[in-house]
Amino acid sequence: MTTRVPPRIPLAIRPRIDVAMPGTAMVLAAGLGKRMRPLTATRPKPLVEVAGRTLLDRALDRVEAAGIAQAVVNAHYFADQIDAAVAARPGPLAIRVSDERAQLLETGGGVVKALPLIDADPFFVINADNMWIDGSADTLRLMAQRWNADTMDALLLLVPLARATGYDGRGDFHLDPAGVVSPRGEFRIAPFVYSGIQLISKHLFDGEPAEPFSVWRAWNKALAAGRLYGAVHQGLWFHVGTPASVGETEGLLATA
């Protein structure tokens, strides 16, 4: 099947959305990257290159372009390499590393450990193994524009299953007309995939220990309160999870 790639809109002509941006984004970069072997035999997955730029740099580029002042990057597997990559990065973005060398804490526990470094509420959390291309406007700014503290505890960026390049699962979520998210549950398939990008309130992690657990524990609190929302991504999205997906993504980027 041929994937149709819409033309990429140059950054210079994309409309800028004037909105107060959260001051911090956390980039999750501590995982073992087992499915990416052998590329991760000597380096962490976020330092795998796609079209000449690492996944980590691509995520941090997006954070910086959105006008976010600070990033927090967690590190466990080949943590020294993450430290070096962060230290070598030029530009105005201030980056701090949350050290998980002693224990890999998964997505939820990693956020809890990093909370003292996060000077924003809500704040972005971004998985380093996903790439996105904006639609007509900056994706992170659109999410900040849609954030409503009166109704939301978390806002997830979702991708239609049919446009989830490199993803081989059955979908993650349903989305109602008001934007409220519900999990796939007992259904065989769900129409939306979680992109690895979210805007989330700190209080969902209140009382949680810095131990290994999934961010689903925080999402379940928001689900129970009817405060888990989703926004549909309007651009391209790539899950770069295996060596084969690197080449596929590079091919699509060349035509974007």
C-alpha positions in Angstrom: 0.0 0.0 0.0 1.3 3.5 -0.9 1.2 6.1 1.8 0.2 9.5 0.5 2.3 12.3 2.0 0.8 15.7 1.9 3.2 18.6 1.1 5.1 20.0 4.0 4.3 23.6 4.9 7.6 25.5 5.4 8.1 26.7 9.0 8.6 30.3 7.8 5.0 30.6 6.4 3.1 28.7 9.1 0.8 30.9 11.2 2.1 31.5 14.7 -0.4 31.0 17.4 -0.1 33.5 20.2 -0.8 31.6 23.4 0.9 31.3 26.8 3.1 28.2 26.5 3.9 25.9 29.4 7.5 26.6 30.5 8.7 23.0 30.5 8.5 19.9 28.4 9.8 16.5 29.5 11.3 14.2 26.9 11.2 10.5 27.8 14.6 9.1 26.7 15.4 6.4 29.3 14.1 3.3 27.7 16.1 0.2 26.6 15.0 0.3 23.0 14.9 -3.5 22.7 12.9 -3.6 19.5 15.4 -1.2 17.9 18.3 -3.7 18.2 21.0 -4.0 16.8 21.0 -0.2 16.4 20.7 0.2 20.2 23.5 -2.3 21.0 25.9 0.6 21.5 23.7 3.7 22.0 20.3 4.6 23.5 17.3 4.6 21.2 16.8 8.5 21.3 20.3 8.8 19.7 19.4 6.7 16.7 19.5 9.0 13.6 16.7 9.5 11.1 17.7 11.4 8.0 20.9 12.6 9.7 19.4 13.9 13.0 18.8 12.0 16.2 15.4 11.3 17.5 16.2 13.2 20.7 17.3 16.3 18.8 14.2 16.2 16.6 12.0 16.2 19.7 14.0 19.0 21.3 13.9 21.0 18.1 10.1 20.9 18.3 10.1 22.0 21.9 12.5 24.9 21.2 10.5 26.0 18.1 7.3 26.1 20.1 8.9 28.7 22.5 9.1 26.5 25.5 12.0 27.7 27.7 13.1 24.5 29.4 13.3 20.7 28.7 13.9 17.9 31.1 15.3 14.7 29.6 15.5 11.4 31.6 18.4 9.0 31.1 19.1 5.4 32.1 20.4 3.2 29.2 23.8 4.6 28.0 23.0 7.6 30.2 26.5 9.1 29.7 25.7 9.4 26.0 22.4 11.2 26.7 24.4 13.6 29.0 26.9 14.3 26.3 24.3 14.9 23.6 22.4 17.3 25.8 25.6 19.2 26.7 26.6 19.5 23.1 23.3 20.9 21.9 23.5 24.6 20.9 20.7 27.1 21.2 18.7 28.9 23.8 16.7 25.9 25.2 17.8 25.1 28.8 18.0 21.3 29.2 18.3 19.4 32.5 18.8 15.7 32.8 16.8 13.5 35.3 19.2 10.7 36.2 17.6 7.2 36.3 20.9 5.3 36.2 20.1 3.5 39.5 16.7 2.3 38.3 14.6 2.5 35.1 11.3 4.0 36.3 9.0 3.6 33.2 6.8 6.5 31.9 5.0 7.3 35.1 7.8 6.8 37.6 10.2 8.7 35.4 7.9 11.8 35.5 7.6 11.6 39.3 11.3 11.6 39.7 11.7 14.5 37.4 8.9 16.7 39.0 11.4 18.7 41.1 13.0 19.8 37.8 9.7 20.7 36.1 8.8 24.4 36.6 5.4 24.3 34.9 1.9 23.1 35.5 0.6 21.8 33.2 3.7 20.5 31.3 4.4 18.6 28.1 5.6 15.0 28.2 7.0 13.7 24.8 8.2 10.2 23.9 11.6 10.4 22.1 10.8 7.6 19.7 8.0 9.3 17.9 8.4 12.0 15.2 5.8 14.4 13.9 5.5 17.0 11.2 3.2 19.9 12.0 0.1 20.6 9.9 -0.9 24.2 9.2 0.4 25.4 12.6 2.7 24.4 15.4 1.4 21.3 17.1 2.5 22.1 20.6 1.1 25.6 20.4 -2.2 24.2 19.2 -2.3 21.9 22.2 -1.6 24.8 24.6 -4.3 26.8 22.9 -6.8 23.9 23.5 -5.9 23.4 27.1 -8.7 24.2 29.5 -7.8 23.8 33.2 -11.4 23.9 34.2 -12.2 20.7 32.4 -8.9 18.9 31.7 -6.3 17.1 33.7 -4.5 15.7 30.6 -4.7 16.4 26.9 -3.4 13.7 24.6 -2.4 14.2 21.0 -4.0 11.4 19.0 -3.4 10.2 15.5 -6.0 8.5 13.4 -5.1 4.8 13.1 -5.2 5.0 9.3 -2.5 7.6 9.4 -0.2 6.1 12.1 2.9 5.4 10.1 5.1 2.6 11.6 2.4 1.6 14.1 1.2 -2.0 14.0 -1.2 -2.1 16.9 -5.0 -2.0 17.2 -5.4 1.6 18.3 -5.6 3.0 21.9 -8.5 5.4 22.3 -12.0 6.5 21.3 -12.8 10.2 21.1 -16.3 11.7 21.6 -17.5 14.9 19.9 -16.5 17.0 23.0 -13.0 15.7 22.9 -13.3 13.3 25.9 -11.1 10.2 25.6 -12.0 6.7 26.4 -9.7 3.6 26.2 -10.1 0.8 23.6 -11.3 -1.5 26.4 -13.1 -4.6 25.2 -13.4 -3.4 21.6 -11.2 -5.1 19.1 -9.9 -1.9 17.6 -9.9 1.8 18.4 -9.8 4.6 15.8 -7.0 6.7 17.4 -3.4 6.0 18.5 -1.6 7.9 21.3 1.1 9.9 19.6 3.5 10.0 22.6 2.7 13.7 23.2 0.7 15.0 26.1 0.0 18.0 28.2 -0.6 17.0 31.8 -1.3 18.4 35.2 1.1 17.8 38.0 -1.5 16.9 40.5 -2.2 13.6 38.7 1.1 12.5 40.2 0.4 13.6 43.8 1.3 10.9 46.3 2.9 8.7 43.7 6.3 7.2 44.5 9.4 7.4 42.3 9.1 3.7 41.4 8.5 1.9 38.1 4.9 2.4 36.9 3.1 3.4 33.7 1.7 6.8 33.0 -1.6 5.0 32.7 -1.9 5.2 36.5 -2.2 9.0 36.1 -4.5 8.7 33.1 -6.8 6.4 35.0 -7.3 9.2 37.6 -8.2 11.6 34.9 -10.5 9.0 33.2 -12.4 8.4 36.5 -13.0 12.1 36.8 -14.0 12.6 33.1 -11.0 14.9 32.6 -8.9 13.0 30.1 -9.2 14.8 26.7 -7.7 14.3 23.3 -6.8 16.4 20.3 -6.4 15.0 16.8 -3.0 15.7 15.1 -3.4 17.4 11.7 0.1 16.7 10.3 2.2 13.6 9.8 3.3 11.2 12.6 5.8 8.4 12.6 6.4 5.7 15.2 10.2 4.9 14.9 10.3 1.7 16.8 12.4 -0.8 14.8 15.4 -0.6 12.4 13.1 -1.1 9.4 10.9 1.9 10.5 14.0 4.1 10.3 14.3 3.6 6.5 10.5 3.8 6.0 10.4 7.1 7.9 13.4 8.5 6.0 11.8 7.6 2.7 8.6 9.5 3.6 10.5 12.5 5.0 12.2 12.8 1.6 8.9 13.3 -0.1 7.3 15.6 2.6 
